Structures are given as structure tokens and as C-alpha cells.
Amino acid sequence: MQNVKIVLYGVGAVGTMIAKFLLQKKGVEIVGAVDIAENKVGKDLGEVLSLEKKLGIKVSSDIDTILEKAKPDIAIHTTSSFLKDTFPQLAAIVKHGVNVVSTCEELSYPQVSEPILAEKLDTLAKNYDATVLGTGINPGFLMDTLVITLTAPCQRVERIIATRVMNAATRRLPFQKKIGAGLTIEEFKRRIETKQITGHVGLEQSIGMIADALGWKLDKISVEAAEPVIAEKAVESKDIKVKAGNAAGLRQKAKGFIKNNEVITLDFQAYIGAKEEYDAVKIEGVPNINQKIQPCVHGDLGTVAMVVNSIPKVINAPAGLHTMKDLPIPSAATEHLRKYVRS
Ligand SMILES: NC(=O)c1ccc[n+]([C@@H]2O[C@H](COP(=O)([O-])OP(=O)(O)OC[C@H]3O[C@@H](n4cnc5c(N)ncnc54)[C@H](OP(=O)(O)O)[C@@H]3O)[C@@H](O)[C@H]2O)c1
């Protein structure tokens, strides 16, 4: 069986974790790597991944040349969160007729925030016979695809509440910094105002995806600004000490309304010292559904898996821009990856 050939577009934190996972997975072959970071371009991928051996793949900033030479089955794209930034990158991949799976949060359901770019990308992908998917653990699974799946045995759905609580102490330092852990409340608020802390990107997209799957026409989606979770007593991670009264992390809510009724609520909490970590979905309907995953799914491990497990489904799908709700039910692809690809 032939290996599935993959080009990595973005070799940052997530791209690196995906690359390391792919290197020990059966049925895949990394055939190129693209990034713009000065400390990566021109280096061997093995060095960029901090491996002890070279891989014979030079990280390049030139996507066209890489795709032209490598002719991959798919590109894994992990550069940034907003479609207005990633659109040119995705378009460049698609124009080579190459499929893409991306962790760009807005791409998970771009119809809500970037409908024009979503349509353009869909048309472009169809014209060049390529398939595009935005996915990850969240958005991509925990607060949307999983929620949608759990509505399947319901005769009626009146209200949905999904909650994710993470103890940030067990996560990477950049993540802890991103959620403002350790800052005074004043500094936290200043960083929110200056958009240095953006909160979780993807809540709006998750709500849009759930509503569309259920055929609900929402009158409004509101994404609240992230609020600091204030440490009641001193807490710490390996790298950050949080004094009592300072921000241990953040909490952010997003809501979907039909005629002033809050029908979808997403509640995202990530802070150092969270005692109970979980992913919970509560569906009020007939029947009621109460599901809780404890501890919560590990974000990095889950993201890597969601991306790699999606590869065969993306290759098998017709050309165009797809979202998780349009593809077959998500599942692990633990065997030789080609086994899951229809020829
Ligand atoms: N959906 C989900 O569940 C999920 C989960 C995890 C992450 N994400 C998202 O995935 C994205 C990647 O995350 P990350 O932690 O890996 O970020 P990161 O560490 O910042 O890595 C991104 C890499 O891409 C490079 N890059 C930026 N713009 C580029 C361009 N135009 N062409 C080529 N390379 C470019 C960056 O270079 P520079 O450093 O020079 O900019 C960096 O090396 C983020 O937007 C993150 O929020 C989503």
C-alpha cells in the first residue's frame, strides 16, 4: 500500500506535534515542510523538530515550489486562527489541486464570520478539484461535532449547554500565557482591551455549526469577552506562580439566541488550579442527554489526532470546502492510513 504523502504548512507548536506523530505512524510520509519563521526556513525538518537525526526535508517558505515538487495527497495547515489571514495560504494550496486539513479556528465553520471568503474558497476548491476542512479539538470536536452527534437520539431539542473546564497547569507555557495566568486583574483587563489576550477563538463557529446541523435559524450569536478567573489562594504550574487575587486563567461564554431565548450556551474555562477537569454536554429535550468526559480531553493530543484522523475522510470527500458536520462520523484511523482511503 502506498503511503499518503503529506506537506506540512506551518511547523510551529501544533505543526511540530503533528509531524512527530506522523513520523511514527504507518502509511504516511512527510514530503515537504513550509514555514516563514526565520529560525526555521532553510533548516532540515529534523533539526526544526529538535530530533537527533536529519530527515532530508528542508523547511521552505515557498509553498508553490514545494507542492510542485512533492505532489502530496494533502497539506496539513497550522499557521494561524483567522481566515482573512489564512485565505491566501489556503488558496495557494488549493490551486495546486492539493487537499487541505487546517487548524485555523475560523475555517471550522467560516460561514458565520467570513461567508464571502468561505464561498470563494469553496468555489476555488471545486474548480481545482481539492477538498478543504478546518478541524481540531475545539473548534472541530468537543463543543460542536460531539454536541451535534449527541442530539442524534433526541426527538426534541430545546436547549444545549456545553462546558469545557481545563486545568491549565498541565498545559504548555505559551497556552498558560495566552490565557493570562499569573497577571494582575488590571493587567488582564488591559490585555483584553488591547487584544493581547483574545480568549478562545472558535466559539462563534461552534455555535454556528450546531445551529445549522439542527436547522435552527439563530437571531443572534454573542461571544462575551473573556473574564479572568480569580485565584482564591496562591496556585502554580511548573512555570507560573499565581498569587491569590490574580488571574489564574480565563472563562469565556458564547450564546446563541432564537427570539431572545438562549438556546445554545458554550462555556469555556481554562485556568491554573481547576480542581475538576471535564467536557460536559447537556441537552434539554426529549430525552434529556447529560454527558461528561472526565478528565477533559487533552487539547494538544486531541488536536493532533483530529487532524490526522481526518486525512482519509478529506481525501475521500468530494471537492469543495467541508466542515465537520458534512463529513462521515469522525473516528480514529490507527491502522496504515491508506486502508481508510478509497482509491
Ligand atoms: N482547532 C483547534 O482545536 C486548534 C488547536 C490548536 C491550535 N489551533 C490553532 O492552530 C494554529 C497553529 O497553532 P500553533 O500553536 O502551532 O501556532 P504557532 O506555534 O504560532 O505556529 C505557527 C507557525 O506557522 C508559521 N506561519 C505563520 N504564518 C505563516 C505563513 N503565512 N506561511 C507559513 N508559515 C507561517 C509561524 O511562523 P512565525 O512564528 O514566524 O509567525 C509559526 O512557525 C493557531 O491558529 C492555533 O490557534 C487550533
The ligand as a Gaussian input file, in Angstrom:
#p B3LYP/6-31G(d) Opt

LIG

0 1
 N       -8.962000      23.975000      16.243000
 C       -8.224000      23.627000      17.280000
 O       -8.639000      22.832000      18.115000
 C       -6.823000      24.161000      17.439000
 C       -5.968000      23.549000      18.361000
 C       -4.663000      24.040000      18.482000
 C       -4.246000      25.119000      17.709000
 N       -5.112000      25.703000      16.851000
 C       -4.661000      26.841000      16.027000
 O       -3.696000      26.363000      15.091000
 C       -2.816000      27.426000      14.739000
 C       -1.373000      26.981000      14.908000
 O       -1.099000      26.828000      16.295000
 P        0.390000      26.805000      16.849000
 O        0.272000      26.734000      18.326000
 O        1.171000      25.768000      16.122000
 O        0.909000      28.249000      16.427000
 P        2.436000      28.695000      16.292000
 O        3.269000      27.972000      17.308000
 O        2.420000      30.185000      16.282000
 O        2.899000      28.125000      14.858000
 C        2.527000      28.665000      13.646000
 C        3.710000      28.558000      12.693000
 O        3.270000      28.961000      11.382000
 C        4.161000      29.961000      10.912000
 N        3.481000      30.862000       9.983000
 C        2.713000      31.937000      10.268000
 N        2.251000      32.488000       9.141000
 C        2.733000      31.737000       8.115000
 C        2.632000      31.816000       6.702000
 N        1.961000      32.805000       6.109000
 N        3.265000      30.878000       5.959000
 C        3.970000      29.891000       6.551000
 N        4.126000      29.787000       7.870000
 C        3.515000      30.689000       8.656000
 C        4.641000      30.674000      12.159000
 O        5.815000      31.422000      11.922000
 P        6.068000      32.754000      12.832000
 O        6.294000      32.236000      14.219000
 O        7.242000      33.409000      12.207000
 O        4.800000      33.568000      12.728000
 C        4.863000      29.501000      13.082000
 O        6.103000      28.869000      12.845000
 C       -3.186000      28.600000      15.677000
 O       -4.029000      29.493000      14.992000
 C       -3.921000      27.926000      16.794000
 O       -4.805000      28.811000      17.473000
 C       -6.379000      25.245000      16.695000

